[in-house]
Amino acid sequence: MKIKERVLGRILRWWGPRGGLAQFRRPTGVVGHVVGWIMGGRSSNVARNRWAVRLLDVQPTDRVIELGCGPGVAIAALATRASRGLVVGVDHSQVMIRQAGRRNRTAIRTGRVRLVHTSVESLSISDGPFDAALAVNTAGMWPDPAARLRELARLLRPGGRIALVSQPRCPGATAATSAVAAHELASQLAEAGFERLRTEMLDLDPPVACVIGHVAPAAEPGTRPAARL
Ligand SMILES: C[S@@+](CC[C@H](N)C(=O)[O-])C[C@H]1O[C@@H](n2cnc3c(N)ncnc32)[C@H](O)[C@@H]1O
């Protein structure tokens, strides 16, 4: 396992700056298939996704949406937890939707997982409401992430939660780079109106940042919002 990790790490370090990173933004064709295979099999990626799913605290009847689901590693972990709910995976790469489909064949057959080939920017409010949303190493790839997060806040029910995850992949990234990434995610969530923000770090190299935020709960009937001073 360690040898496979080292080989994959070397391939990515060589290939990333030579155009490989574009394939992680939207895997296509045969190369995209290999990229999906790497993401689905690399133990650090699997650990990162499973850790994020644990932090999202998914309940058995939850409806959850994953943005940029890639080969469907987190979808599988989400579906195990939302055993009586629904998990919707969204990706703009047809190759990734196919791989996620193969990885989650049984849950799709039983109606617990639905995969949608579309972009995050094409989601509409009628797709919701969801109890929780997850995005692992993808929010930085979206056009106008702040606008996307405002839309996602409307797709979630009052009190619903979101987890945004980032492990910086730039050459020479350190714990300081991850701290900056965490701060950026938190600022974007706060700007989009999410509340009760919490940051968690996973000790990989470099560390993985996960920021969790909540949509404001519904106002109690008969109560008025506090006056702004
Ligand atoms: C680095 S991969 C991460 C995949 C998966 N979340 C994981 O951690 O294994 C980024 C994924 O986000 C998808 N993606 C990027 N921008 C997107 C967008 N605007 N709409 C939908 N999917 C997007 C890509 O196709 C790719 O599958």
The ligand as a Gaussian input file, in Angstrom:
#p B3LYP/6-31G(d) Opt

LIG

0 1
 C      -10.223000      17.146000      -7.281000
 S      -11.715000      16.375000      -7.783000
 C      -12.381000      15.848000      -6.191000
 C      -13.382000      14.760000      -6.351000
 C      -13.999000      14.226000      -5.038000
 N      -14.678000      15.273000      -4.314000
 C      -12.930000      13.594000      -4.188000
 O      -12.458000      14.203000      -3.215000
 O      -12.565000      12.429000      -4.476000
 C      -12.797000      17.724000      -8.197000
 C      -14.114000      17.257000      -8.784000
 O      -14.995000      18.377000      -8.880000
 C      -15.632000      18.370000     -10.143000
 N      -15.987000      19.772000     -10.467000
 C      -15.151000      20.829000     -10.577000
 N      -15.831000      21.956000     -10.874000
 C      -17.147000      21.600000     -10.953000
 C      -18.352000      22.312000     -11.233000
 N      -18.334000      23.627000     -11.490000
 N      -19.528000      21.632000     -11.244000
 C      -19.544000      20.281000     -10.982000
 N      -18.437000      19.560000     -10.718000
 C      -17.238000      20.195000     -10.688000
 C      -14.595000      17.763000     -11.092000
 O      -15.177000      17.228000     -12.259000
 C      -13.957000      16.702000     -10.209000
 O      -14.639000      15.461000     -10.290000

